[in-house]
Amino acid sequence: MIDAIYNSGLGMINATWWSGMAWPVVWNLIKIIVVVLPLFALVAYLTLWERKLIGWIQIRVGPNRVGPLGLLQPIADALKLLTKEILVPTAASKGLFLLGPILTIMPALAAWVVVPFGPEVALSNINAGLLFVMAITSMEVYGVIIAGWASNSKYAFLGALRASAQMVSYEIAMGFCLVVVLMVSASLNLTDIVTGQGKGQFVSMGLNFLSWNWLPLLPIFLVYFISGLAETNRHPFDVVEGESEIVAGHMVEYSGMSYAMFYLAEYANMWLVSILAVIMFLGGWLSPIAALDWIPGWIWLGAKTFFVVTLFIWVRATFPRYRYDQIMRLGWKIFIPVTLIWLLVVGAWMQTSWNIWK
């Protein structure tokens, strides 16, 4: 179907400049819009789902005033932020101050280029997809540092120092988790990583979910998920914007849409970490049991991603905030050694006759 749409567009104008240069650019822009617009809708309604779910956990109703069941609340919030003035502090470095939010949200959106939504359904199905995700998401820390420094405020600078140290610390543990997945999959291509989980003894028995990576790599899956919480500055690792301590972290001087961009980036990152967890550990678009293979793969991918992102919110509603030194100790003294040990264990396991990833 996608090929048919592409070919019909290619034949619209019978000219070399159209088929060779213009149409490929237009086609890529169409694909980007098809991915980015639903992503913005998901980000907006994730804020509503978070407020609703936390409300239910705390025996409250949650947003219920704007629209039926409060369904228009995210749109009201977006319009409010869009109409607010973007204030730039007098002593701030204006260029860098406005660049900070852009540098924060850009990697959160750019990483979706290689995310597959089904077999061969990705904006760019490149072989080094996993490497691309690691490289592009590690750029986000620069936006945080620039925002904190350019604000020329000690609160924002302290928040940026905390955020950048935390993000860099947990990136190492997350990187090792991705290396273990790379080892067992023997591929950096995200589509190959998913299809590799659809093979094995349990698949022939119809119990597909037991052949996914979450079971043999359970410690790595847990480290990846908790590191994802720290990487996105979510509870219980949200000391960056610990309201009782340092006002609102690196975005304390921001207002209007520039402030909204930091929150868009946070929630876009939550979706990204969740869908990557599903692709690498929970079988992507594969059904959990053979009897449910008739359900389309994109529904499974969406349902699993929604489950993982709901775990983010459940953690926020359940656990108290870590102290900053505890966060650093967890990252450096526990997670990095655990991932290194499991890397060696999996490496040794793969050299034996019990290798399940052949």
C-alpha positions, 0 to 999 in steps of 0.5 A: 500500500505504501509503495502504491502511494509512493508510485502514484506520487512519482507519476503525478508529473512526468519530469526528471526534476520531479522524480529525481529531486522534488518528489523524494523530498516531498515524500519524506516530509509527508512521512515525517508529518505522519509520525510527528503529528500523532506523536504530539497528540500522544504527548498531549494526552499522556499528560491527561492520562498521568493526571487522571491515573494519579487522581484515581490512585489518590482516590480523586477524580482528576481533570473533569471540567474541560470537555466530556470527562476532561478530554479537552484539558490538554488542548486548553493547557496547550492554548494557554501556553501558546498565548503566554509571552516568552519572557527573556531575563535581562541578564540572560544570553538571549540566543542561547536562552532560546536555543536551549528548549530547541536543543532539548526537544529536537533529539526527542523527536529525531530519534523516532526516525529509526523506530519501526512500527511494524516489519519494514515500517519505519521512516528510515530502516537503517542498519545502525538504528540502535547506534543512531538512537544512542547518539541522538538521545545523548545530545539532549543533555546539551540543551539542558546545560545551555538552558541552565547556563544562559538563564544567568540564574543560580537556581537554573544553573544548579538544576542544569548541573544536577540534570546533566550529571544525572543524565550522563551517569545513567546513559552509561548503564543504558548504553550497556543494556543496549550492548547486551541486546546487540550481542544477543540479536547480532544486529543494530537494526531495530526490525531485526531485533524484533524478528529475532524474538519471534524464533525459538522453542517457545514460539513453536509451542505457541508461547511467544512471550517466553521467547522475548528478551525480557526473560533471559535478560531480566536484570538488563530489562529492569536496569534499562527501565529504571535508567529510563526513569532517571534519563527522563528526570521522572520520579523518583529521580526528579531532583532536577525539578525538586519543587521543595528544593530548587524551584523548577530546575533548569527551566525556572526562568522560562515561560510560554511556549519555550517552557512548554517545549521542555515538557513536550521533550520530557513526555516525548522521551517517555514514549521513546524510552517505552517503545524502545523497551518494547522493541528490545525486550517485549517483542515489539509488534509480535503477539504474546501467544500464537492464538492471538496472531490475528490481531494486527501488529501495530495494535500489540506495539501500541498496547505494550508501549502504553503499558510501559508508559503507564508504569512510569506514571505508577512509579511516580504515584508510588515511590518517594524521591531519592536524595541526590547522592543516592541517585548517583550511587545507584547509577555508578555503584550498582547499575553499571557493575550489574550491566557489566556482570550480565554482559560477561554472563551473556557472553559466556552463555553464548559460547556454550552449547546452551546458547538460546540465541542461535 
